[in-house]
Amino acid sequence: MAKKKAQSDELEESEERKSDHSFGLNDLPGVGEATVKKLMEAGILSIRTLAMYPMKKLMDEAGIGEKTAAKIIKAAQDIEKMGFKSADRIWEKRKTLKKLTTGSQNLDDLLLGGIEPGAVTEVFGEYRTGKTQLAHQLCVNVQLSYEEGGLEGGALYIDTEGTFRPERIIQMAVAKDLDHNLILKNVTVGRAFNSDHQILLAKEAPKIIGEKNIKLIIVDSLIGHFRSEYIGRGTLAERQQIINTHIHDLLRLTETYDELAVVFTNQVSAKPDVFYGNPLTHTGGHIVAHGATIRIFLRKGKGEQRVAKVVDAPHIPESDTVFSITEDGIID
């Protein structure tokens, strides 16, 4: 009985692996060259991406009618077998999930192995608490072998504050005896000059992910442009809705591509009505809090030390640890 179940599971896994590797957008019923062109211009390059696309968003971005949109999304979902799965099969897949090392064993232990692919991780804290340093370190570490805690892939860095520094990447690479020229080549940087540009760069990501074997996307920081462009309570609802869509675009990428981790940094603000305890809270409100899968709060410790606290994660208890930021990068 157990043997039959194992064989059945293997067959199902095999069928799943075929998915969009065997089928292209042209194979969908009723989809011609004109529709394929519209889909690709909207950044929808695969069956899997299409299967996860909200219908209204598809209609707006690709200029496709409601009936056609519903039909092709349903066909894509059928190919991808996007139905129910037993929990034991999900567990089997999670047991083999490779995680991305942060460079600090303490921080990796806190995160039960490191930064998780298939999830969106938020790192928030005050100025100079190490958010951008961690982002740079992950760009180096993602290129390491699986045995060394890497994902054997490249990084895509959306820089919204002009804080990306190749010099820092070189320092961190040299500290690990890596060829810094090769490391730099495998980090693709997009400088976002406003919130619309930031959203556009995220939408362009699928065109780069496959081409450059991207395994990590960094957005540093998520909220900066939105805070400066949407001022006053009258713009709050619109701002939050746009941020919500942006985060879900990033989350959809992690579900579309194997072993892709997304990390965004976030700023903090002080609550004026808090008299006891920590008055600092992340910016972006509940929209950002619910959008991130795992949320890490950073604060300063003594000297080079930083304290990282997991404030929200579906599988990690609320806890904290200490790590250090040195010239060589993130260490214990």
Secondary structure by P-SEA (a helix, b strand, c coil): caaaaaaaaaaaaaaaaaccccccccccccccaaaaaaaaaaccccaaaaaaccaaaaaaaccccaaaaaaaaaaaaaaaccccccaaaaaaaaaabbbbbcccaaaaaaacccccccbbbbbbbcccccaaaaaaaaaaaaacccccccccbbbbbbcccccccaaaaaaaaaaaccaaaaaaaabbbbbbccaaaaaaaaaacccccccccccbbbcccccaaaaaccccccaaaaaaaaaaaaaaaaaaaaaaccbbbbbbbbbbbbcccccccccccccccaaaaaaccbbbbbbbccccbbbbbbccccccccccbbbbbccccccc
